[in-house]
Amino acid sequence: MGNREKKTSNASKEFSRFAKAYDQYNIIQSEVAKTLVSKLPENSYNTIIDIGAGSGRVYQNLLSQNIAFEHFIALDSSLEMLEIHPDAKGVKKVCLDFNGTGAFDTLEQTEDTLLLSSSALQWSTDPEATFLRLSQLAPRAYFAIFTSNTFKTLHQNAGIHSPIYSTDRLKSAIEKHYHASYEVRQYKLHFDAVYDMFRYIKKSGVSGGEKKLGYKETKVLMEKYPLDYLEFEVLFAEGKRR
């Protein structure tokens, strides 16, 4: 990637009231998956592994963007999510936790495998170890990872720290194992009412692992939250194994 290393650009996108959307609690994750797939430089691959495949947003975007593949491995720690993921010829579903030691030992490691991950790796318990294992799994990778600037104003008003990693921490972990280039995108999701905003946080899964507020704390926060939208930040990374 040469002089593209460490280059970072910023883009932003806003969404209107989420409740009118078909996939209302996953609107940001769906947009992130679409953007990630749009960054792929080729229209055909032998094997694609999707880390944190969930219900299949990456897979569906590969199809809609006419990107072909021989084999697709959908990897997720939730069996329930994998049951929702589309079945098709060439699709293999694997239930495992990418945080586990030896998690990928059963997967074939080849030089013509492409690794993708959208909206999952922010929950790595050890980013350095995770990216080491991922780099051993495939030589090329495209990641989309939520950063600690997600819900930034909410966290500041609540007096709590984000449960996920900063952009700098993620880049540091990635660059130990990849030559990488980056793009940072911000998203705003607008709401008609603060209650809808907090309901979204609870149901979307974006805040998994976050410190829980008590009823009184939540009520105070809802009264003083200064925005009519939630903030999200995503680090897109294109990596080639060192």
Secondary structure, 3 states (H helix, E strand, C coil): CHHHCCCCCEEEEEECCHHHCCCHHHHHHHHHHHHHHHCCCCCEEEEEEEECCCCCHHHHHHHHCCCEEEEEEEEECCHHHHHHCCCCCCEEEEECCCCCCCCCCCCCCCCCEEEEEECCHHHCCCHHHHHHHHHHHCCEEEEEEECCCCCHHHHHHHCCCCCCCCHHHHHHHHHCCEEEEEEEEEEEEECCCHHHHHHHHHHHCCCCCCCCCCHHHHHHHHHHCCCCEEEEEEEEEEEEEC
